[in-house]
Amino acid sequence: MDFIEITPRLHMLHFSIGQAYLWRDDEELTLVDAGWVDSADEVETAMRGAGLDPALLRRIVLTHCHRDHVGSAQELADRLGARILAHRLDAPVIRGEAPVPDPDLLDWEIPLYENGLTVPEAPPTRVDQEVEDGEELGFGDGAVAVHVPGHTAGSIAVHLPQHGVLFTGDTVASVQGVTFGVMHVDRERAMESMRRLAELKPSIMCCGHGDPVTTDTARQLAAAAA
């Protein structure tokens, strides 16, 4: 895992498949997604290496229910006393009470999907707070959950309007440029969600897969959504 600074308040935790993000407020830390199962030690080590105290982790916001986003959430939460937040519609899947929904795959997505299955399956994970569209999340000077159904029914993005930062989950990708994400349960709804995200006009965009976008971000997202 690589730990990469995007801004002084924002770091990316880059795994071989997918990534998570760490946001720093003055007295606390927030993770957006949690990487693979059994990666808690690496995450803590990376925080300390950047001069951050893991004990300041207050919350883990899960953008959706997939294994590469949920994996180490409960282990980190149990160790550090953090709370886990997710949308109401994905919470039963995260808890292990409902199956992970099958994506509607295009032919060229099948190898990507099969590669993703090499990530260890996430264990049933508690959700301490079920969030809804527009709900403030308690960090980042007014971070807001944005319900973006399509990749999964309960996918959310996280918008920090005061900082121009947008965490898209897997609705949007940034692999070789800004693109529509892949392996959606409902491709049409996911595209509608992407268009909604473009209306937010972020200056920094952090996707579940691909590099952070920090230059000409709003234009690139709008062009991809169109």
C-alpha positions in Angstrom: 0.0 0.0 0.0 1.2 3.5 -0.9 0.2 6.6 1.2 0.2 9.6 -1.0 -0.4 13.3 0.0 -2.9 15.1 -2.3 -3.2 18.2 -0.1 -2.0 18.8 3.5 -5.4 17.7 4.7 -6.0 14.8 2.2 -4.1 11.6 1.6 -4.8 8.6 -0.6 -4.2 5.0 0.5 -3.4 3.2 -2.7 -3.9 -0.6 -2.8 -3.1 -2.8 -5.8 -6.9 -2.7 -6.5 -8.7 0.4 -5.4 -8.0 3.0 -2.8 -9.3 4.8 0.3 -8.8 8.4 1.4 -7.9 10.0 4.7 -9.1 13.5 5.6 -7.6 15.5 8.4 -9.4 18.1 10.5 -7.7 19.9 13.3 -8.4 17.4 16.0 -9.7 14.3 14.2 -9.3 12.0 11.2 -11.9 10.5 8.8 -11.4 7.6 6.4 -13.5 7.5 3.2 -13.5 3.7 2.5 -11.3 1.3 4.2 -9.4 -0.8 1.7 -8.8 -4.6 1.8 -9.5 -6.9 4.7 -6.4 -7.4 6.9 -4.9 -4.0 5.9 -5.5 -2.3 9.2 -1.8 -2.6 10.2 -0.6 -1.0 7.0 -3.2 1.8 7.4 -2.1 2.6 10.9 1.6 2.4 10.0 1.0 4.8 7.1 -0.8 7.3 9.3 2.1 7.3 11.9 4.6 7.6 9.1 2.9 10.9 8.0 3.0 12.2 11.6 -0.7 11.4 12.2 -2.1 9.8 15.3 -4.4 6.8 14.4 -6.2 7.3 17.7 -7.7 10.4 16.2 -9.7 8.4 13.7 -13.4 9.2 14.5 -15.3 7.8 11.5 -15.1 5.6 8.5 -17.5 6.5 5.7 -18.1 3.7 3.2 -19.1 4.7 -0.3 -20.7 1.3 -1.0 -20.7 -2.3 -0.1 -17.9 -3.9 -2.2 -15.1 -5.8 -0.6 -12.3 -3.5 -1.7 -14.0 -0.6 0.0 -15.3 -2.3 3.2 -12.4 -4.8 4.0 -10.6 -3.4 7.0 -13.4 -1.1 8.3 -14.5 -3.0 11.3 -11.0 -4.0 12.4 -9.9 -0.3 12.3 -13.1 0.8 14.0 -12.7 -1.7 16.8 -9.1 -0.8 17.4 -9.4 2.9 17.2 -13.0 3.6 18.5 -14.2 4.9 15.1 -17.8 4.8 13.9 -18.8 3.3 10.5 -21.2 5.2 8.3 -22.9 3.9 5.1 -26.1 4.5 3.2 -29.3 2.8 4.4 -29.7 0.7 1.2 -26.2 -0.8 1.3 -26.0 -1.2 5.1 -27.7 -4.7 5.1 -25.1 -5.9 2.5 -22.2 -4.5 4.5 -23.6 -6.2 7.7 -23.8 -9.5 5.8 -27.6 -9.6 6.1 -28.1 -9.5 2.3 -26.0 -10.7 -0.7 -23.7 -8.4 -2.6 -25.7 -7.5 -5.7 -24.4 -8.8 -9.0 -23.3 -6.2 -11.6 -24.8 -6.0 -15.1 -21.5 -6.7 -16.9 -20.6 -5.7 -20.4 -18.4 -8.3 -22.1 -15.2 -6.3 -21.7 -15.9 -5.8 -18.0 -15.9 -9.6 -17.2 -12.1 -9.8 -16.9 -12.0 -6.8 -14.6 -14.8 -8.3 -12.5 -12.9 -11.6 -12.2 -9.7 -9.8 -11.2 -11.6 -7.9 -8.5 -12.7 -11.2 -7.0 -9.0 -11.8 -6.1 -9.4 -9.3 -3.3 -10.3 -11.1 -0.1 -14.0 -11.1 0.7 -14.9 -8.5 3.4 -16.3 -10.0 6.7 -19.7 -8.9 7.9 -19.2 -5.4 9.1 -21.2 -3.3 11.5 -22.8 0.0 10.4 -23.1 2.5 13.3 -24.9 5.2 11.3 -27.1 4.8 8.2 -27.0 8.0 6.2 -29.4 9.5 3.7 -28.9 11.9 0.7 -28.0 15.4 1.9 -27.0 14.3 5.4 -24.1 16.2 7.0 -21.4 13.8 8.1 -19.6 15.7 10.8 -16.3 16.5 9.3 -14.6 18.6 6.6 -16.4 21.8 7.5 -19.7 20.4 6.3 -19.1 17.2 4.4 -22.4 16.0 2.8 -23.5 12.5 1.7 -24.7 12.5 -1.9 -26.8 9.4 -2.8 -25.6 8.2 -6.2 -27.4 4.9 -7.0 -26.4 2.7 -9.9 -23.1 1.2 -9.0 -25.0 -0.2 -6.1 -28.4 0.8 -4.8 -26.8 2.5 -1.8 -23.7 4.1 -3.3 -22.8 7.5 -2.0 -20.4 10.2 -2.9 -19.0 12.5 -0.2 -18.9 16.3 -1.0 -16.8 18.8 0.9 -18.2 22.0 -0.6 -16.0 24.3 1.6 -12.9 22.6 0.2 -14.1 21.8 -3.4 -13.4 18.1 -2.7 -15.5 15.2 -4.0 -15.1 11.5 -3.2 -17.0 9.7 -5.9 -16.8 6.0 -4.9 -17.0 3.9 -8.0 -19.6 5.9 -9.9 -16.7 7.7 -11.6 -13.2 6.4 -12.4 -10.0 8.3 -13.2 -8.0 5.7 -15.0 -6.3 7.3 -18.0 -8.6 10.3 -17.7 -12.0 10.8 -16.1 -14.4 8.2 -17.2 -17.7 6.5 -16.3 -17.1 3.8 -13.7 -17.5 0.1 -14.4 -19.4 -3.0 -13.1 -22.6 -1.2 -12.2 -25.7 -2.9 -11.0 -27.8 -0.4 -12.9 -25.8 1.4 -15.6 -28.5 4.0 -16.5 -29.0 5.1 -12.9 -25.2 5.3 -12.5 -25.0 7.6 -15.4 -27.7 9.8 -14.0 -25.7 9.9 -10.8 -22.5 10.8 -12.6 -24.4 13.8 -14.2 -25.5 14.8 -10.7 -21.9 14.8 -9.5 -20.8 16.9 -12.4 -23.2 19.6 -11.3 -21.1 19.9 -8.0 -18.1 21.2 -10.0 -15.4 19.9 -7.8 -11.8 21.2 -7.9 -10.4 18.0 -6.4 -11.9 14.6 -7.2 -11.0 11.3 -5.5 -12.4 8.2 -7.2 -12.4 4.6 -6.0 -10.1 3.7 -8.9 -7.5 5.9 -10.6 -5.5 8.9 -9.8 -6.8 11.9 -7.9 -7.9 14.7 -10.3 -6.6 18.1 -9.2 -6.4 20.1 -12.5 -9.3 21.3 -14.6 -11.4 18.9 -12.6 -14.9 20.3 -13.1 -14.5 20.5 -16.9 -13.1 16.9 -17.1 -16.0 15.6 -15.0 -18.6 17.5 -17.0 -17.1 16.3 -20.3 -17.1 12.7 -19.2 -20.7 12.9 -17.9 -21.8 14.4 -21.2 
